[in-house]
Amino acid sequence: MIDPDQYEELRNAILNAPAYRLANEDAEFLAQDDLRPLRIQLELLKPEQGLSKQGISSTVVVFGSARIISLEDAEKKLANCDANIRNGHAEPELAEEHAAARRQLAHARFYEEARRFSELISCRFQCEQRRDFVVVTGGGPGIMEAANRGAFEAGARSIGLNITLPMEQDPNPFITPELAFRFQHFAMRKMHFLMRARALVAFPGGFGTLDELFDVLTLVQTGKMPRLPIVLVGTEFWQRVIDIDYLVEEQFIASEDAELVARVDTAEQIIDVIHSFYGGQPPTPDHGA
């Protein structure tokens, strides 16, 4: 005979066993290598359903460095360095810090232009009936924060597509909560950047920004996605980073490929490029990849 206590112990052993969990509630099971295709499919479906539910018709993608800070923060950093120097500190580290602060101050204008561009385009194209040219970023700090912030300050919605990294990156606080998504796979994240994209705006950045930019250029060049305005903000920066004329000259790209991008310096100029491309009319919704 089994006594009641033993009966309950045996029953609890079954209820608490990993095998007894519902498959969709078993995180350990879902994390197995064999289920990677399922996890990828979930990363496709969850944001797609969320964006559809929020009525997002089209987006404008904003890329750029996570290291660029606001003008206010840059001025504070430089002021602190100047104060330390005036107080007689002359350590080599302080000289490096001062040079870095001056560079950050010079770059801060890109934060402010991203913020202003996002505010301008969000005010112009978002309404109750349709949400067009909704700003979408990688959801992190820097230029991403600036773009989400501009939409937030305009009282408009914006999207953040964050990703898990070895050095965990928190989402910036200006993303619309219902439109803040997190990804494990870069491929799915890149797909969602472009599924509704009707414009791409790239501010100065590093490897990540260049990777995302060249992905789009390749897709457009090869006809895998329709042509869209690709705007590079910071004429001097982009002329040094990508010598498109040299690529044409050496016949590595065709002359018409050089026309895929426009270089500008201000938020108003970005708006002008997008306005000219679409003739002032919001694009027709098309959610195909």
ZADO-1210 file (C-alpha; in nm, 4 decimals, padded with zeros to 6 digits):
<atoms>
<atom x="00.0000" y="00.0000" z="00.0000" code="MET" pos="1"/>
<atom x="00.1118" y="00.3579" z="-00.0770" code="ILE" pos="2"/>
<atom x="00.0483" y="00.6063" z="00.2023" code="ASP" pos="3"/>
<atom x="-00.0987" y="00.9518" z="00.1164" code="PRO" pos="4"/>
<atom x="00.2311" y="01.1333" z="00.1699" code="ASP" pos="5"/>
<atom x="00.4161" y="00.9026" z="-00.0682" code="GLN" pos="6"/>
<atom x="00.1331" y="00.9319" z="-00.3190" code="TYR" pos="7"/>
<atom x="00.1588" y="01.3122" z="-00.3124" code="GLU" pos="8"/>
<atom x="00.5393" y="01.2974" z="-00.3430" code="GLU" pos="9"/>
<atom x="00.5192" y="01.0739" z="-00.6500" code="LEU" pos="10"/>
<atom x="00.2545" y="01.2962" z="-00.8050" code="ARG" pos="11"/>
<atom x="00.4576" y="01.6147" z="-00.7472" code="ASN" pos="12"/>
<atom x="00.7648" y="01.4509" z="-00.9013" code="ALA" pos="13"/>
<atom x="00.5667" y="01.4081" z="-01.2215" code="ILE" pos="14"/>
<atom x="00.4141" y="01.7559" z="-01.2138" code="LEU" pos="15"/>
<atom x="00.7561" y="01.9165" z="-01.1621" code="ASN" pos="16"/>
<atom x="00.9404" y="01.7096" z="-01.4211" code="ALA" pos="17"/>
<atom x="01.0560" y="01.9000" z="-01.7359" code="PRO" pos="18"/>
<atom x="00.8924" y="01.6319" z="-01.9524" code="ALA" pos="19"/>
<atom x="00.5486" y="01.7247" z="-01.8162" code="TYR" pos="20"/>
<atom x="00.5703" y="02.0942" z="-01.9141" code="ARG" pos="21"/>
<atom x="00.3645" y="02.2116" z="-02.2073" code="LEU" pos="22"/>
<atom x="00.6001" y="02.2378" z="-02.5024" code="ALA" pos="23"/>
<atom x="00.5290" y="02.6085" z="-02.5557" code="ASN" pos="24"/>
<atom x="00.6041" y="02.6796" z="-02.1864" code="GLU" pos="25"/>
<atom x="00.9295" y="02.4818" z="-02.1758" code="ASP" pos="26"/>
<atom x="01.2074" y="02.7382" z="-02.2240" code="ALA" pos="27"/>
<atom x="01.4777" y="02.4724" z="-02.1962" code="GLU" pos="28"/>
<atom x="01.3120" y="02.2669" z="-02.4699" code="PHE" pos="29"/>
<atom x="01.2614" y="02.5675" z="-02.6987" code="LEU" pos="30"/>
<atom x="01.6284" y="02.6654" z="-02.6603" code="ALA" pos="31"/>
<atom x="01.7558" y="02.3442" z="-02.8198" code="GLN" pos="32"/>
<atom x="01.9539" y="02.3711" z="-03.1424" code="ASP" pos="33"/>
<atom x="01.7017" y="02.1528" z="-03.3247" code="ASP" pos="34"/>
<atom x="01.4318" y="02.4145" z="-03.2633" code="LEU" pos="35"/>
<atom x="01.6185" y="02.7101" z="-03.4091" code="ARG" pos="36"/>
<atom x="01.3878" y="02.7172" z="-03.7174" code="PRO" pos="37"/>
<atom x="01.0885" y="02.7470" z="-03.4848" code="LEU" pos="38"/>
<atom x="01.2482" y="03.0303" z="-03.2879" code="ARG" pos="39"/>
<atom x="01.3260" y="03.2123" z="-03.6126" code="ILE" pos="40"/>
<atom x="00.9653" y="03.1720" z="-03.7232" code="GLN" pos="41"/>
<atom x="00.8454" y="03.3146" z="-03.3921" code="LEU" pos="42"/>
<atom x="01.0749" y="03.6159" z="-03.4389" code="GLU" pos="43"/>
<atom x="00.9113" y="03.6683" z="-03.7770" code="LEU" pos="44"/>
<atom x="00.5541" y="03.6357" z="-03.6519" code="LEU" pos="45"/>
<atom x="00.5550" y="03.8244" z="-03.3211" code="LYS" pos="46"/>
<atom x="00.6743" y="04.1665" z="-03.4500" code="PRO" pos="47"/>
<atom x="00.4683" y="04.1303" z="-03.7675" code="GLU" pos="48"/>
<atom x="00.1505" y="04.0795" z="-03.5688" code="GLN" pos="49"/>
<atom x="00.2417" y="04.3642" z="-03.3343" code="GLY" pos="50"/>
<atom x="00.3062" y="04.6091" z="-03.6185" code="LEU" pos="51"/>
<atom x="-00.0128" y="04.5084" z="-03.7977" code="SER" pos="52"/>
<atom x="-00.2172" y="04.5477" z="-03.4799" code="LYS" pos="53"/>
<atom x="-00.0826" y="04.9023" z="-03.4365" code="GLN" pos="54"/>
<atom x="-00.1740" y="04.9909" z="-03.7959" code="GLY" pos="55"/>
<atom x="00.1783" y="05.0626" z="-03.9174" code="ILE" pos="56"/>
<atom x="00.1457" y="05.1230" z="-04.2922" code="SER" pos="57"/>
<atom x="00.5029" y="05.2185" z="-04.3785" code="SER" pos="58"/>
<atom x="00.8279" y="05.3017" z="-04.2027" code="THR" pos="59"/>
<atom x="01.1393" y="05.5104" z="-04.2405" code="VAL" pos="60"/>
<atom x="01.4477" y="05.3340" z="-04.1080" code="VAL" pos="61"/>
<atom x="01.7069" y="05.5360" z="-03.9170" code="VAL" pos="62"/>
<atom x="02.0536" y="05.3871" z="-03.8680" code="PHE" pos="63"/>
<atom x="02.3549" y="05.5410" z="-03.6947" code="GLY" pos="64"/>
<atom x="02.6085" y="05.5115" z="-03.4160" code="SER" pos="65"/>
<atom x="02.5112" y="05.4165" z="-03.0624" code="ALA" pos="66"/>
<atom x="02.8062" y="05.6261" z="-02.9401" code="ARG" pos="67"/>
<atom x="02.6787" y="05.9694" z="-03.0428" code="ILE" pos="68"/>
<atom x="02.5318" y="06.1675" z="-02.7524" code="ILE" pos="69"/>
<atom x="02.3048" y="06.4687" z="-02.7273" code="SER" pos="70"/>
<atom x="02.4337" y="06.8244" z="-02.7512" code="LEU" pos="71"/>
<atom x="02.3415" y="06.8859" z="-02.3882" code="GLU" pos="72"/>
<atom x="02.5350" y="06.5828" z="-02.2646" code="ASP" pos="73"/>
<atom x="02.8327" y="06.6602" z="-02.4882" code="ALA" pos="74"/>
<atom x="02.8531" y="07.0176" z="-02.3592" code="GLU" pos="75"/>
<atom x="02.8442" y="06.8935" z="-01.9989" code="LYS" pos="76"/>
<atom x="03.1258" y="06.6452" z="-02.0641" code="LYS" pos="77"/>
<atom x="03.3460" y="06.9091" z="-02.2240" code="LEU" pos="78"/>
<atom x="03.2699" y="07.1580" z="-01.9465" code="ALA" pos="79"/>
<atom x="03.3774" y="06.9003" z="-01.6851" code="ASN" pos="80"/>
<atom x="03.7027" y="06.8390" z="-01.8714" code="CYS" pos="81"/>
<atom x="03.7686" y="07.2125" z="-01.9003" code="ASP" pos="82"/>
<atom x="03.7050" y="07.2535" z="-01.5264" code="ALA" pos="83"/>
<atom x="03.9526" y="06.9780" z="-01.4414" code="ASN" pos="84"/>
<atom x="04.2174" y="07.1415" z="-01.6601" code="ILE" pos="85"/>
<atom x="04.1579" y="07.4816" z="-01.4982" code="ARG" pos="86"/>
<atom x="04.2023" y="07.3169" z="-01.1589" code="ASN" pos="87"/>
<atom x="04.5537" y="07.2177" z="-01.2545" code="GLY" pos="88"/>
<atom x="04.5044" y="06.8540" z="-01.3489" code="HIS" pos="89"/>
<atom x="04.7380" y="06.7610" z="-01.6339" code="ALA" pos="90"/>
<atom x="04.7285" y="06.3810" z="-01.6442" code="GLU" pos="91"/>
<atom x="04.7730" y="06.2219" z="-01.9896" code="PRO" pos="92"/>
<atom x="04.4365" y="06.0499" z="-01.9424" code="GLU" pos="93"/>
<atom x="04.2692" y="06.3874" z="-01.8987" code="LEU" pos="94"/>
<atom x="04.4144" y="06.5143" z="-02.2263" code="ALA" pos="95"/>
<atom x="04.2729" y="06.2092" z="-02.4041" code="GLU" pos="96"/>
<atom x="03.9401" y="06.2571" z="-02.2303" code="GLU" pos="97"/>
<atom x="03.9346" y="06.6226" z="-02.3344" code="HIS" pos="98"/>
<atom x="04.0046" y="06.5356" z="-02.6975" code="ALA" pos="99"/>
<atom x="03.7299" y="06.2713" z="-02.6896" code="ALA" pos="100"/>
<atom x="03.4843" y="06.5209" z="-02.5384" code="ALA" pos="101"/>
<atom x="03.5590" y="06.7739" z="-02.8115" code="ARG" pos="102"/>
<atom x="03.4969" y="06.5072" z="-03.0749" code="ARG" pos="103"/>
<atom x="03.1705" y="06.4059" z="-02.9084" code="GLN" pos="104"/>
<atom x="03.0609" y="06.7683" z="-02.9110" code="LEU" pos="105"/>
<atom x="03.1342" y="06.7897" z="-03.2838" code="ALA" pos="106"/>
<atom x="02.9333" y="06.4706" z="-03.3454" code="HIS" pos="107"/>
<atom x="02.6411" y="06.5802" z="-03.1261" code="ALA" pos="108"/>
<atom x="02.4933" y="06.7749" z="-03.4160" code="ARG" pos="109"/>
<atom x="02.4008" y="06.4414" z="-03.5741" code="PHE" pos="110"/>
<atom x="02.1999" y="06.3488" z="-03.2635" code="TYR" pos="111"/>
<atom x="02.0112" y="06.6756" z="-03.2893" code="GLU" pos="112"/>
<atom x="01.9477" y="06.6374" z="-03.6647" code="GLU" pos="113"/>
<atom x="01.8192" y="06.2811" z="-03.6152" code="ALA" pos="114"/>
<atom x="01.5916" y="06.4012" z="-03.3384" code="ARG" pos="115"/>
<atom x="01.4620" y="06.6915" z="-03.5480" code="ARG" pos="116"/>
<atom x="01.4137" y="06.4809" z="-03.8620" code="PHE" pos="117"/>
<atom x="01.2105" y="06.2250" z="-03.6693" code="SER" pos="118"/>
<atom x="00.9928" y="06.4964" z="-03.5195" code="GLU" pos="119"/>
<atom x="00.9331" y="06.6569" z="-03.8593" code="LEU" pos="120"/>
<atom x="00.8418" y="06.3404" z="-04.0461" code="ILE" pos="121"/>
<atom x="00.6319" y="06.2015" z="-03.7613" code="SER" pos="122"/>
<atom x="00.4255" y="06.5197" z="-03.7391" code="CYS" pos="123"/>
<atom x="00.3757" y="06.5205" z="-04.1129" code="ARG" pos="124"/>
<atom x="00.2718" y="06.1652" z="-04.1879" code="PHE" pos="125"/>
<atom x="00.1199" y="06.0025" z="-03.8796" code="GLN" pos="126"/>
<atom x="-00.2546" y="06.0323" z="-03.8297" code="CYS" pos="127"/>
<atom x="-00.5392" y="05.8333" z="-03.6766" code="GLU" pos="128"/>
<atom x="-00.6422" y="05.6711" z="-04.0045" code="GLN" pos="129"/>
<atom x="-00.2940" y="05.5760" z="-04.1248" code="ARG" pos="130"/>
<atom x="00.0501" y="05.5649" z="-03.9736" code="ARG" pos="131"/>
<atom x="00.2975" y="05.6309" z="-04.2528" code="ASP" pos="132"/>
<atom x="00.6729" y="05.6795" z="-04.2388" code="PHE" pos="133"/>
<atom x="00.6784" y="05.5614" z="-03.8785" code="VAL" pos="134"/>
<atom x="01.0375" y="05.5886" z="-03.7535" code="VAL" pos="135"/>
<atom x="01.2047" y="05.2552" z="-03.6806" code="VAL" pos="136"/>
<atom x="01.5464" y="05.2202" z="-03.5166" code="THR" pos="137"/>
<atom x="01.7598" y="04.9542" z="-03.3541" code="GLY" pos="138"/>
<atom x="01.6124" y="05.0647" z="-03.0235" code="GLY" pos="139"/>
<atom x="01.9401" y="05.1446" z="-02.8482" code="GLY" pos="140"/>
<atom x="02.1236" y="05.4646" z="-02.7486" code="PRO" pos="141"/>
<atom x="02.2879" y="05.7296" z="-02.9657" code="GLY" pos="142"/>
<atom x="02.1297" y="05.8064" z="-03.3027" code="ILE" pos="143"/>
<atom x="01.8663" y="05.5407" z="-03.2319" code="MET" pos="144"/>
<atom x="01.7618" y="05.7175" z="-02.9141" code="GLU" pos="145"/>
<atom x="01.7599" y="06.0523" z="-03.0927" code="ALA" pos="146"/>
<atom x="01.5231" y="05.9286" z="-03.3642" code="ALA" pos="147"/>
<atom x="01.2846" y="05.7599" z="-03.1203" code="ASN" pos="148"/>
<atom x="01.3006" y="06.0703" z="-02.9036" code="ARG" pos="149"/>
<atom x="01.2020" y="06.3023" z="-03.1885" code="GLY" pos="150"/>
<atom x="00.8886" y="06.0986" z="-03.2560" code="ALA" pos="151"/>
<atom x="00.8105" y="06.0806" z="-02.8835" code="PHE" pos="152"/>
<atom x="00.8380" y="06.4574" z="-02.8471" code="GLU" pos="153"/>
<atom x="00.6033" y="06.4974" z="-03.1435" code="ALA" pos="154"/>
<atom x="00.3449" y="06.2795" z="-02.9700" code="GLY" pos="155"/>
<atom x="00.3870" y="06.0145" z="-03.2398" code="ALA" pos="156"/>
<atom x="00.4667" y="05.6454" z="-03.2385" code="ARG" pos="157"/>
<atom x="00.8034" y="05.4929" z="-03.3207" code="SER" pos="158"/>
<atom x="00.9478" y="05.1433" z="-03.3351" code="ILE" pos="159"/>
<atom x="01.2552" y="04.9911" z="-03.1719" code="GLY" pos="160"/>
<atom x="01.4028" y="04.6602" z="-03.2876" code="LEU" pos="161"/>
<atom x="01.6554" y="04.5743" z="-03.0183" code="ASN" pos="162"/>
<atom x="01.8809" y="04.2686" z="-03.0173" code="ILE" pos="163"/>
<atom x="02.0475" y="04.0570" z="-02.7517" code="THR" pos="164"/>
<atom x="02.4230" y="04.1147" z="-02.7473" code="LEU" pos="165"/>
<atom x="02.7125" y="03.9883" z="-02.5292" code="PRO" pos="166"/>
<atom x="02.7195" y="04.3353" z="-02.3727" code="MET" pos="167"/>
<atom x="02.3483" y="04.3725" z="-02.3025" code="GLU" pos="168"/>
<atom x="02.1902" y="04.6799" z="-02.4581" code="GLN" pos="169"/>
<atom x="01.8843" y="04.8260" z="-02.2887" code="ASP" pos="170"/>
<atom x="01.6148" y="04.9852" z="-02.5034" code="PRO" pos="171"/>
<atom x="01.6026" y="05.3630" z="-02.5001" code="ASN" pos="172"/>
<atom x="01.2976" y="05.4995" z="-02.3137" code="PRO" pos="173"/>
<atom x="01.1418" y="05.6827" z="-02.6103" code="PHE" pos="174"/>
<atom x="01.0179" y="05.3795" z="-02.8066" code="ILE" pos="175"/>
<atom x="00.6431" y="05.3231" z="-02.8082" code="THR" pos="176"/>
<atom x="00.6088" y="05.0314" z="-02.5608" code="PRO" pos="177"/>
<atom x="00.3749" y="04.8363" z="-02.7909" code="GLU" pos="178"/>
<atom x="00.6332" y="04.8699" z="-03.0689" code="LEU" pos="179"/>
<atom x="00.9453" y="04.7683" z="-02.8764" code="ALA" pos="180"/>
<atom x="01.0666" y="04.4254" z="-02.9896" code="PHE" pos="181"/>
<atom x="01.3750" y="04.2227" z="-02.9025" code="ARG" pos="182"/>
<atom x="01.5519" y="03.9776" z="-03.1319" code="PHE" pos="183"/>
<atom x="01.7991" y="03.6950" z="-03.0971" code="GLN" pos="184"/>
<atom x="01.8761" y="03.6689" z="-03.4700" code="HIS" pos="185"/>
<atom x="02.0206" y="03.9508" z="-03.6786" code="PHE" pos="186"/>
<atom x="01.8612" y="03.8076" z="-03.9949" code="ALA" pos="187"/>
<atom x="01.5054" y="03.8395" z="-03.8624" code="MET" pos="188"/>
<atom x="01.5769" y="04.1837" z="-03.7243" code="ARG" pos="189"/>
<atom x="01.7076" y="04.3011" z="-04.0615" code="LYS" pos="190"/>
<atom x="01.4019" y="04.1576" z="-04.2346" code="MET" pos="191"/>
<atom x="01.1676" y="04.3544" z="-04.0097" code="HIS" pos="192"/>
<atom x="01.3684" y="04.6713" z="-04.0686" code="PHE" pos="193"/>
<atom x="01.2878" y="04.6444" z="-04.4381" code="LEU" pos="194"/>
<atom x="00.9450" y="04.4798" z="-04.4670" code="MET" pos="195"/>
<atom x="00.7612" y="04.8126" z="-04.4433" code="ARG" pos="196"/>
<atom x="01.0536" y="05.0446" z="-04.5207" code="ALA" pos="197"/>
<atom x="00.9880" y="05.3242" z="-04.7666" code="ARG" pos="198"/>
<atom x="01.3005" y="05.5249" z="-04.6849" code="ALA" pos="199"/>
<atom x="01.6382" y="05.4691" z="-04.5214" code="LEU" pos="200"/>
<atom x="01.8303" y="05.7416" z="-04.3401" code="VAL" pos="201"/>
<atom x="02.1860" y="05.6596" z="-04.2342" code="ALA" pos="202"/>
<atom x="02.3758" y="05.8835" z="-03.9949" code="PHE" pos="203"/>
<atom x="02.7478" y="05.8369" z="-03.9221" code="PRO" pos="204"/>
<atom x="02.8267" y="05.5074" z="-03.7538" code="GLY" pos="205"/>
<atom x="03.0575" y="05.2090" z="-03.7362" code="GLY" pos="206"/>
<atom x="03.0495" y="04.8487" z="-03.8524" code="PHE" pos="207"/>
<atom x="02.6843" y="04.7936" z="-03.7607" code="GLY" pos="208"/>
<atom x="02.5652" y="05.0992" z="-03.9515" code="THR" pos="209"/>
<atom x="02.7777" y="05.0093" z="-04.2544" code="LEU" pos="210"/>
<atom x="02.6565" y="04.6499" z="-04.2482" code="ASP" pos="211"/>
<atom x="02.2914" y="04.7565" z="-04.2450" code="GLU" pos="212"/>
<atom x="02.3457" y="05.0223" z="-04.5117" code="LEU" pos="213"/>
<atom x="02.5231" y="04.7902" z="-04.7544" code="PHE" pos="214"/>
<atom x="02.2586" y="04.5231" z="-04.7005" code="ASP" pos="215"/>
<atom x="01.9960" y="04.7651" z="-04.8298" code="VAL" pos="216"/>
<atom x="02.2131" y="04.8890" z="-05.1164" code="LEU" pos="217"/>
<atom x="02.2738" y="04.5304" z="-05.2292" code="THR" pos="218"/>
<atom x="01.9039" y="04.4393" z="-05.2107" code="LEU" pos="219"/>
<atom x="01.8049" y="04.7444" z="-05.4145" code="VAL" pos="220"/>
<atom x="02.0911" y="04.7042" z="-05.6647" code="GLN" pos="221"/>
<atom x="01.9978" y="04.3398" z="-05.7287" code="THR" pos="222"/>
<atom x="01.6238" y="04.4055" z="-05.7484" code="GLY" pos="223"/>
<atom x="01.5409" y="04.2051" z="-05.4363" code="LYS" pos="224"/>
<atom x="01.3492" y="04.5031" z="-05.3000" code="MET" pos="225"/>
<atom x="01.1975" y="04.8085" z="-05.4690" code="PRO" pos="226"/>
<atom x="01.4025" y="05.1233" z="-05.4941" code="ARG" pos="227"/>
<atom x="01.3581" y="05.3641" z="-05.2054" code="LEU" pos="228"/>
<atom x="01.5281" y="05.6888" z="-05.1001" code="PRO" pos="229"/>
<atom x="01.8584" y="05.6101" z="-04.9249" code="ILE" pos="230"/>
<atom x="01.9841" y="05.9233" z="-04.7536" code="VAL" pos="231"/>
<atom x="02.3317" y="05.9554" z="-04.6031" code="LEU" pos="232"/>
<atom x="02.3482" y="06.2328" z="-04.3440" code="VAL" pos="233"/>
<atom x="02.6864" y="06.4010" z="-04.2999" code="GLY" pos="234"/>
<atom x="02.8339" y="06.4789" z="-04.6399" code="THR" pos="235"/>
<atom x="03.1957" y="06.5034" z="-04.5264" code="GLU" pos="236"/>
<atom x="03.1768" y="06.1816" z="-04.3227" code="PHE" pos="237"/>
<atom x="03.0251" y="05.9703" z="-04.5990" code="TRP" pos="238"/>
<atom x="03.2563" y="06.1072" z="-04.8695" code="GLN" pos="239"/>
<atom x="03.5509" y="05.9774" z="-04.6698" code="ARG" pos="240"/>
<atom x="03.3944" y="05.6484" z="-04.5623" code="VAL" pos="241"/>
<atom x="03.2473" y="05.5465" z="-04.8989" code="ILE" pos="242"/>
<atom x="03.4120" y="05.6770" z="-05.2139" code="ASP" pos="243"/>
<atom x="03.1276" y="05.5949" z="-05.4528" code="ILE" pos="244"/>
<atom x="03.2843" y="05.7896" z="-05.7391" code="ASP" pos="245"/>
<atom x="03.5965" y="05.5736" z="-05.7084" code="TYR" pos="246"/>
<atom x="03.3875" y="05.2558" z="-05.7226" code="LEU" pos="247"/>
<atom x="03.2278" y="05.3822" z="-06.0440" code="VAL" pos="248"/>
<atom x="03.5631" y="05.4917" z="-06.1835" code="GLU" pos="249"/>
<atom x="03.7118" y="05.1476" z="-06.1216" code="GLU" pos="250"/>
<atom x="03.3955" y="04.9903" z="-06.2693" code="GLN" pos="251"/>
<atom x="03.3091" y="04.7951" z="-05.9557" code="PHE" pos="252"/>
<atom x="02.9597" y="04.9458" z="-05.9668" code="ILE" pos="253"/>
<atom x="02.7608" y="05.0955" z="-06.2540" code="ALA" pos="254"/>
<atom x="02.7191" y="05.4714" z="-06.2843" code="SER" pos="255"/>
<atom x="02.3469" y="05.4389" z="-06.2123" code="GLU" pos="256"/>
<atom x="02.4282" y="05.2652" z="-05.8829" code="ASP" pos="257"/>
<atom x="02.5806" y="05.5911" z="-05.7616" code="ALA" pos="258"/>
<atom x="02.2350" y="05.7461" z="-05.7920" code="GLU" pos="259"/>
<atom x="02.0915" y="05.5099" z="-05.5309" code="LEU" pos="260"/>
<atom x="02.2099" y="05.7386" z="-05.2499" code="VAL" pos="261"/>
<atom x="02.1748" y="06.1064" z="-05.1663" code="ALA" pos="262"/>
<atom x="02.4089" y="06.2917" z="-04.9317" code="ARG" pos="263"/>
<atom x="02.2688" y="06.5687" z="-04.7114" code="VAL" pos="264"/>
<atom x="02.3483" y="06.7535" z="-04.3890" code="ASP" pos="265"/>
<atom x="02.0194" y="06.8663" z="-04.2343" code="THR" pos="266"/>
<atom x="01.6829" y="06.7292" z="-04.1303" code="ALA" pos="267"/>
<atom x="01.5046" y="06.9527" z="-04.3797" code="GLU" pos="268"/>
<atom x="01.7183" y="06.8159" z="-04.6623" code="GLN" pos="269"/>
<atom x="01.6267" y="06.4594" z="-04.5659" code="ILE" pos="270"/>
<atom x="01.2585" y="06.5535" z="-04.5844" code="ILE" pos="271"/>
<atom x="01.3157" y="06.7140" z="-04.9251" code="ASP" pos="272"/>
<atom x="01.4741" y="06.3952" z="-05.0653" code="VAL" pos="273"/>
<atom x="01.1880" y="06.1768" z="-04.9428" code="ILE" pos="274"/>
<atom x="00.9267" y="06.4279" z="-05.0595" code="HIS" pos="275"/>
<atom x="01.0846" y="06.4466" z="-05.4049" code="SER" pos="276"/>
<atom x="01.1014" y="06.0667" z="-05.4366" code="PHE" pos="277"/>
<atom x="00.7324" y="06.0147" z="-05.3529" code="TYR" pos="278"/>
<atom x="00.5942" y="06.3373" z="-05.4916" code="GLY" pos="279"/>
<atom x="00.4620" y="06.4322" z="-05.1492" code="GLY" pos="280"/>
<atom x="00.2231" y="06.1359" z="-05.1337" code="GLN" pos="281"/>
<atom x="00.2484" y="05.8629" z="-04.8678" code="PRO" pos="282"/>
<atom x="00.3380" y="05.5266" z="-05.0225" code="PRO" pos="283"/>
<atom x="00.0796" y="05.2529" z="-05.0700" code="THR" pos="284"/>
<atom x="00.0891" y="04.9986" z="-04.7882" code="PRO" pos="285"/>
<atom x="00.2663" y="04.6803" z="-04.8922" code="ASP" pos="286"/>
<atom x="00.3907" y="04.4467" z="-04.6250" code="HIS" pos="287"/>
<atom x="00.5621" y="04.1966" z="-04.8523" code="GLY" pos="288"/>
<atom x="00.9226" y="04.1065" z="-04.7740" code="ALA" pos="289"/>
</atoms>
